[in-house]
Amino acid sequence: MILDAIAKRYSVRHYQDRPVEDDKLAEVLEAARLAPSGSNLQPWKLVVVRDRATIRAMVHAVGGQQFVEQAPVLLVGCKNGKGYNVGHRYDGEIIDIAIALDHATLQAASMGLGTCWLGNYDGNEVRAILNIPSENPVVAILALGYPDETHPHRPRPRKPLSELVCWEKFTG
């Protein structure tokens, strides 16, 4: 059943002009809340953006990606505190935010909602629009809404498992 949600999930760039119901949004947010994080620190905060004027203002901040204006919800993941020291090399809050938002994407897909990860954004501009303090850098943005099925989705190819997985030891 989880593989079904994973298989259904794709980067939605056309959304219906239809709001996401509060109960469905609550389930998506609950999926994020339940996500694992290093030492269960949950060093993140999500800003839920539904105000149409604010979403319109965000279009410039996300590199002019016009489809973002169609999305009824944006979820903005920010660092909030220090994460677990992963591999004794770096703080894990970026990983923790990614895990939380990925849980949100899968919950959304399981309910017929679509998402799109936004990697092209100006963090300073996003922080200014959403009043996010400088000590809470923006890590990821997720557009959320009902996919507009009049724009057909073509599945993107994925590498075969044999190119992605090594057994017992790393092999080229």
N, C-alpha and C positions, 0 to 999 in steps of 0.2 A: 504494500500500500504506500509506503514512503517512496519507493522507487517510482510509483505512478506520479506522485507530486513532483519528484525530481525531473521526470521525463516531460511533464507538462510545462515546467517553468522555462520561460525564455525572456529575453529582454524586450519588453513591450514598449513600443514607441508611438502607439496610437491608442488613445483611451476614449471610452464612451463619455458623453456628457452626463454622468450619473454619479452621485456621491456614494462613497463607501459608508455603509450603515455603521452606526456606532458599535453594535455588538460584534460585527465582523472586524472592525478596526481593533476592538478590545482583544479579540482572539489573536490577531497578528501581533499585537504588543505583548500579550501574555507569552506567546511562543518566544519572542525575543527575551523576555524576562527569565524564562526557564532555561535559557541557553547556558552551557557550562562556561566557566571562566577560571583562569588560574587562581588557585587558593580561594575560589568563590568570591573574589574581590568585586566583581562586576564594576570595573572602573570606567563606566560610561554613563552617558545620559542621552536620551533621545529627545529631540525637539520635533513635535508633530505639527506640521504646517498644513492647515486646511483653508486659510483665508485666501480668497482668489487674488486680491491685490498683492498680497505677499508672495504668492506663487508667481504671479506675473513679474514681480521685481526680481525674483530668483533667476529668471531666464538669462539675464545678462551675466549673473554670477556663475552660472553653469556653462559658460562658453557659448551662449546664444543658442543652446539646444531648444528650438521652438516647441518640440513635442512636450516638454516639461510643463508648459502652460496648460496642456490638456489634462494633466494628472490631477485628480481631486485631492491627493494627499502626497506630501513629501515627508519622509522620515530622515532627520539629520542626526547622524551619530557623532557624538563629541567625546573626547577624553574627559574623564571626571575622576581625577585621582591617579595614583600610581598603580600599575598592574604588576602582576607576578613577573619575576625576573626569569625569563625563558632562556634555558640553556646557559644561565649565568652570563648572558651577553647583552640582552636588551629587555626593555619593559614590554609586557605582553598585552597592553591595552588595545593596540591596533588589532591584534588577533582576536581578542575578546569581543570587540565591536563587530568585526567581520562575522564571527560565529553567531552573535545575536541577530544581526541583520539577515544572515543566511537562514536562520530558523524562521525569521519573519517571512522571507521570500517563499519558503516551502509551505508554511501555513497558508499564505495568501494563495498560492497555486492550488492547494487542496480545496479551497473554497471558491474557485473560479475567478480569483483576482489575479492581476498581473503586476509585475514589478520591473524596474530597470535600475541597475546600479549606475550611478553617475560618478565617474572618476575625473571628469574634466570640470573643475570648479576652482574659483578663487576663494580660498578659505577666509581671507580677510574680509572680502565683500560679503560672503555668507554670514560671517560673525556679525558684521555691522547691521545687516538687514534683520537678523534674528536676535540681536542684543545678546550675543554669546560672549562671555568674558574671554579675555586673551589667554587666561590659564586653562581654557577648555577648547583646544584646537579641534576643528572639524576633521573627522577621519573619513566619513563616507556619507553619501546621500542616496536615498532610495526613493524612486517615484513609485506610487501605488495607486491602482484603480482597476476598473473593469476594462479588459482589452476590447478594442473596437475590431470586431471580427470581420468587418468589411475590408480590412487590410490583412490579407492572408499572411500567416507566418510560415516561413520555410525553415525547417530545422537546420541548424548549423552543424557541419561535420565535426566529429570528435575523433581524436586519434584512437587507434585500437589499443586495448589494454596492454598488449605486448610491448608497445612503445612507452608505456607509462609506468609499468611495474617491473621491479627486479625482485628476485627471490633470494633471500639469505644474504646476498652481498650486492653492492652496487655494480652494475655492468653498464657499459657505454651504450 
